[in-house]
């Protein structure tokens, strides 16, 4: 494991108040050392390269914990695909439905104007914008 990546991942976990364990550190190394968009199964496969004994349940539980601690954002890009985004700064996404590639779009590149009136018993959590594109058809 890259020492600098591990130190950075551990620091992010500590800063978020997440107790360190080997599986959490491995999952953080995969998700938090550079901006990525990964499905849970992709995270599991990458973690198992270095830590083969890591269970699917551990990955899913850790992803939920990371989401709760605002270390990742959960994006539902289509009914069958949820990805975890390590960039938690305000931004949007461009999703290529043909390839499945998800790309960040800077908040400066798209402006969302106005918000609907929310019922009094709720508050805004976040706004997710996913711009779906596909290759031109001839």
Helices and strands as residue ranges (DSSP letters): H 3-15, H 22-32, E 37-39, H 40-50, H 56-68, E 73-78, E 81-85, E 91-96, E 102-106, E 130-133
